[in-house]
Amino acid sequence: MQTLTNRSVVASDKKMTILEWIYIPAIIKGMSITIRHFFRKKTTISYPEQKREFSKVYRGQHVLKRDDEGRERCTACGLCAVACPAEAITMKAAERKPGEEHLYREEKYAEIYEINMLRCIFCGDCEDACPKEAIFLTDRIVESQYKRKPFIYGKDILVEAMDLRIDISARQTEAVYQFKLDKRFAHNK
Amino acid sequence: MPLLKVTIDNIEVEVEAGTTIMNAARIIGGKVVPPAMCYYSKLEGSGGKCRTCLVKVAQGSARDPRPMPKLVASCRTLVQDGMVVQNITSPEAMESRQAITEFLLINHPLDCPVCDQAGECHLQDLSYVHGLQETRTVEERRTFKPIDIGDKIKLNMNRCILCYRCVMVADQITEKRVHGVLGRGDHSEISTLIVKAVDNDFSGNMIDVCPVGALTDNTFRFKSRVWFAKPMDAHRKCSKCSGKVVLWMKGDELLRVTGRKDKYGEVGEFICNDCRFEQKEKNDWIIEGPRTIERHSVISQNHYEISPGESVRMIK
């Protein structure tokens, strides 16, 4: 039979020699490999105490941005929900009342905006679809939970607080922004 | 009466005398049908205003084979025997369509993320195909405040393209029209003169005939995007109209009621306001089943259903 690699060895059931039969050399050989790894550099870290540095364009937990005046940018147009391959996003729109102009940028806003983090595959399509530059993925990771319910993130978690704004400038550099504006590219349409 | 032979984009079709180029193209169907923003086959006298349907007539008729000197509005021009029409095969017509789209969008706010019409808007479809990628105008767009004309209809004049369909529908199916187009040229606007409610029994049809989001249903305002609602054919016994409607459902919730639009976005049978605005319970209706939606429409997104014809074509 033709082999796929040159490392394969044809198995045989020939009678073992005495050295092979007592197994001690084989154990020593195996243990030496194990012990050698004790002194190597560790590839793992103990996560909650130690954290790795993330790429600035890591696709983690979402944020719903506010504009510079603190108004919510999201207008509940539903394009993120229709772009979402996992159907993780649901929303309910409401009309802005007179006197709420400082809260919402457009005359319509998302009254309820929910992302099911168990469904989300962090593909970033919602961010690409958003016409209002409202939703972004960030370099934060979604915290683990014991129950399923808390994984449905509502506006209380997703909308950024004005005193704790989340920096998405790496995702939204001028070059990226210009690229998104340029609809000549098929994948931007 | 002998049939007239007309060639549209190299496809020959025989039609009766008195047919417009638009309707001859609609007999052929498919991509050769020019888009229409103002023409509405159910409304008499509609058409000729928006100029999106301009086509090139390469040969006037068999007797007089000279081409027509300018592009003609296909919704208003009658076919003649031996006429040769170019629509998508004429670069001239396509270029003019792009220019017309740009003109229609000059004062359009492009607030599609907010607008309730998005997803079933003809201007959106038109600009998707023929629109420019960027705006070339720097001038201020004219702006109006959205107003309620009647308690169920919202008029957002910013989005209007002055197609006159809503005026014609009022002329045709009501006895007394209370709204119209005021002003001239750039100052034209749809209004009820002195804020007066449109409260005819059939006034809701203004919403259905509006090709853009200028006239929208106040009872559906911001309830849902159209592509999240599921359209169902339904009917009920109604003393005023045929009672044949489309229900836009979300689960068991009935979000809105509209007339049944064909593939050109035209309502066959106008429905009354009672059916449209008052019967918002599922039990008020006899549901016939889900409505067939074109696979490429955004409304069919995430619904996973395809019409039988589509699936046959996919297997082939």
Interface residues (C-beta under 8 A of the other chain):
Chain A: T75 A76 C77 G78 L79 A81 V82 E87 A93 A94 E95 E106 E107 K108 P131 K132 D182 K183 R184
Chain B: D111 C112 P113 V114 A118 Q133 R221 F222 K223 S224 R225 W227 F228 V298 Q301 N302
